[in-house]
């Protein structure tokens, strides 16, 4: 299902969010973080980068919990310069955050269509069939494995599961703040995901090792030793790098699909694809 002609949904939580702020705390050595503050506005995409064990997941966990100096990092999370009301934290229907983790499995064995319909009726109550169709259409644009509405939730692959969770959070849950932990590990088409997500006026925070996601984000936070070390806005000078990496990534995705289909691979053909991708004046498809 094509999504281009469909109007984005407006966020509908009880909190009217304009800005999310992360106030720096301390690293694992007890010293203050070098970045004192990160401000994210609606419609922006941020990437959290750094080596394994640098504190990236802890960073988004602080956002998900709306930390108030009560976590090991000592960070404080503000919405519109204020603390989040306590009643919004314990009620899923009022909580403005959706967190998509690396390790997620469904326990329900309901068919996909039924599961999403029930969720749509509970969360939105209006036109659940349309919401289900939009959610699955969105998910199928993120993953190379189309989701069958009749499939049981427990039968979905890892990539399908992650794609469906992202789509559900955006369309049915309509969460204004969406946190995504290493979606590149689940077969999600990264550039396509960013293109689709930017159609919705939300705050997206990616924990990622993927240079393509990082370079296409509005800003990136560099982590080390549990602390924010640098805050880097997207730079025009990095655009050619992002485009070059994008072309390489497109070729890798193409060859991954060929391998899945059992097609023979040819070094000469690969050389031709690389030459075409990097020919002078070549525009990205």
C-alpha positions in Angstrom: 0.0 0.0 0.0 1.4 3.4 -1.0 1.5 6.0 1.7 2.4 9.1 -0.3 -1.1 10.4 -0.7 -2.1 9.9 2.9 -2.1 12.8 5.3 0.1 12.5 8.4 -1.7 12.0 11.7 -1.3 14.7 14.3 -0.1 13.6 17.7 -2.9 13.1 20.1 -1.6 12.5 23.6 -2.7 14.5 26.6 0.6 16.4 26.5 1.0 19.0 23.8 4.7 18.6 23.0 6.8 21.3 21.3 10.2 20.5 22.7 11.9 17.6 24.5 15.0 18.5 26.5 17.7 16.3 28.0 19.7 18.0 30.7 23.2 16.5 31.2 24.1 14.5 34.3 27.3 12.6 34.9 29.3 9.8 33.2 30.3 6.5 34.8 33.4 8.2 36.2 31.2 10.6 38.1 32.3 13.7 36.1 29.7 16.0 34.5 28.7 15.3 30.9 30.5 17.5 28.3 27.1 18.2 26.7 25.0 20.1 29.2 21.8 20.0 27.2 20.1 18.6 24.1 16.9 20.1 22.8 14.8 18.2 20.2 11.8 19.8 18.6 8.8 18.2 16.9 9.7 16.9 13.5 13.4 16.4 14.3 15.4 13.2 14.0 18.4 12.6 16.3 20.9 9.7 16.3 22.7 8.5 19.4 26.1 7.1 18.4 29.2 5.6 20.1 30.9 2.3 20.6 29.2 -0.7 22.2 28.8 -0.1 26.0 29.1 3.7 25.7 25.7 4.3 27.2 23.5 4.8 24.2 20.7 2.5 25.4 20.8 4.1 28.9 20.3 7.5 27.2 17.0 6.5 25.5 16.0 4.6 28.7 16.3 7.9 30.5 14.0 9.6 28.0 11.5 6.7 28.2 11.4 6.9 32.0 11.4 10.8 32.0 14.3 10.7 34.3 14.4 13.4 37.0 17.8 12.9 38.5 16.7 9.5 39.7 18.7 7.3 37.4 22.4 6.4 37.5 23.1 9.1 34.9 21.5 11.8 36.9 19.9 13.3 33.8 16.7 15.3 33.8 14.1 15.0 31.0 11.8 18.0 30.4 8.9 18.5 28.0 8.3 22.2 27.1 10.8 23.1 29.9 8.6 21.3 32.5 8.7 17.9 34.2 6.2 15.4 32.8 3.0 15.0 35.0 3.1 11.8 37.1 -0.3 10.7 35.7 1.2 10.4 32.2 3.9 8.0 33.3 1.8 5.1 34.5 -1.0 5.2 31.9 0.0 3.8 28.5 -2.7 5.8 26.8 -1.3 9.1 28.1 2.4 8.3 27.9 3.9 10.3 24.9 6.8 7.9 24.4 7.1 4.7 22.4 10.3 2.6 22.8 11.1 0.0 20.1 13.9 -2.2 21.6 16.3 -4.6 20.0 14.7 -7.6 21.5 11.0 -7.8 21.1 8.6 -10.7 20.7 4.9 -11.0 20.6 3.1 -13.2 23.2 -0.3 -12.9 21.5 -1.1 -15.5 18.8 -3.9 -13.5 17.4 -3.9 -12.8 13.6 -2.1 -9.6 12.7 -5.4 -8.0 11.5 -7.3 -8.8 14.7 -4.5 -7.7 17.0 -4.1 -4.3 15.3 -7.9 -3.9 15.1 -8.3 -4.4 18.9 -5.4 -2.0 19.5 -6.9 0.6 17.2 -10.3 0.4 18.9 -8.7 0.8 22.3 -6.3 3.6 21.4 -8.1 5.6 18.8 -11.7 4.3 18.6 -12.2 5.8 15.1 -12.1 4.0 11.8 -10.0 1.0 13.0 -10.0 -0.7 9.6 -8.4 2.2 8.0 -5.8 2.4 10.8 -5.0 -1.3 10.4 -4.5 -0.9 6.7 -2.3 2.1 7.1 -0.2 0.4 9.8 0.4 -2.8 7.7 1.1 -0.7 4.6 3.6 1.4 6.5 5.3 -1.8 7.9 5.5 -3.4 4.5 7.4 -0.4 3.2 10.0 -0.8 6.0 10.7 -4.5 5.5 11.4 -6.7 2.5 9.1 -9.4 3.9 5.4 -8.5 3.3 3.2 -9.1 6.4 0.2 -11.3 5.8 -2.8 -10.0 7.8 -3.9 -13.5 8.5 -0.6 -14.6 10.0 -0.3 -15.0 13.8 1.6 -12.4 15.5 4.0 -15.0 16.9 4.8 -16.2 13.4 6.3 -12.9 12.3 10.1 -12.7 11.6 12.3 -10.4 13.5 12.3 -7.8 10.7 8.5 -8.0 10.3 8.0 -7.7 14.1 10.2 -4.6 14.3 8.6 -3.0 11.3 5.1 -3.6 12.6 6.0 -2.2 16.0 7.4 1.0 14.4 4.3 1.3 12.2 2.0 0.7 15.1 3.7 3.3 17.3 3.5 5.9 14.5 0.0 5.2 13.2 -2.2 3.6 15.9 -0.3 4.6 19.0 0.4 8.0 17.4 3.2 8.6 19.9 4.8 12.0 19.6 8.2 10.7 20.8 9.5 7.5 19.3 12.8 5.9 20.4 14.3 3.2 18.2 17.2 1.0 19.3 19.4 -0.3 16.4 16.7 -0.9 13.8 19.4 -1.7 11.3 19.9 -5.1 12.9 16.4 -6.3 11.9 16.4 -6.0 8.1 14.7 -2.6 8.1 15.4 -0.4 5.0 17.1 2.5 6.8 16.8 5.3 4.3 13.2 4.3 3.4 12.4 4.3 7.2 13.7 7.8 7.6 11.8 9.0 4.5 8.6 7.6 5.8 9.1 8.7 9.4 9.8 12.3 8.4 6.3 12.6 7.0 5.0 12.6 10.6 5.6 15.5 12.9 7.2 13.6 15.7 10.5 13.4 17.6 12.5 10.4 16.5 15.6 9.2 18.4 17.7 6.5 16.9 20.3 4.5 18.8 22.5 3.4 15.9 25.8 2.1 14.6 24.7 2.8 11.0 26.5 5.8 9.4 23.6 6.3 6.9 21.1 6.9 9.7 23.5 9.1 11.6 24.4 11.3 8.7 20.8 11.8 7.6 19.7 12.8 11.1 19.2 16.4 12.1 21.8 16.0 14.9 23.8 13.3 16.6 24.9 12.8 20.1 28.2 11.1 20.6 28.4 8.9 23.7 31.4 7.5 25.6 31.8 6.0 29.1 28.1 6.6 29.8 28.3 10.3 29.0 27.4 12.7 26.2 30.7 13.8 24.7 29.6 15.8 21.6 26.5 17.3 20.0 26.9 17.5 16.2 24.2 19.1 14.0 23.9 17.9 10.5 26.5 19.5 8.3 26.3 20.4 4.7 29.8 19.2 4.2 28.8 15.7 5.1 26.0 15.4 2.5 28.3 13.9 -0.2 29.5 11.3 2.3 25.9 10.4 3.1 25.1 10.1 -0.6 28.1 7.9 -1.3 27.3 5.6 1.6 23.7 5.5 0.5 24.7 4.2 -2.9 26.9 1.6 -1.4 24.1 0.5 1.0 21.6 0.3 -1.9 24.0 -2.1 -3.7 24.4 -4.2 -0.5 20.6 -4.4 -0.1 20.3 -5.4 -3.8 22.8 -8.2 -3.3 21.2 -9.3 -0.1 18.0 -9.8 -2.0 19.8 -11.7 -4.8 21.3 -14.1 -2.2 17.9 -14.7 -0.6 16.5 -15.5 -4.0 19.3 -18.0 -4.7 20.7 -16.0 -7.6 24.3 -16.5 -8.6 26.6 -13.5 -7.9 29.1 -12.2 -10.4 32.1 -10.1 -9.6 32.0 -8.4 -13.0 28.3 -7.5 -12.5 29.2 -6.0 -9.1 32.0 -4.0 -10.6 29.5 -2.6 -13.2 27.0 -1.6 -10.4 29.7 0.1 -8.4 31.0 2.0 -11.5 27.5 3.1 -12.4 26.7 4.2 -8.8 29.8 6.4 -8.7 30.0 7.6 -12.2 30.4 11.4 -12.4 27.1 13.2 -12.3 25.2 10.1 -11.2 22.1 10.9 -9.2 20.9 8.6 -6.5 17.8 6.6 -7.5 
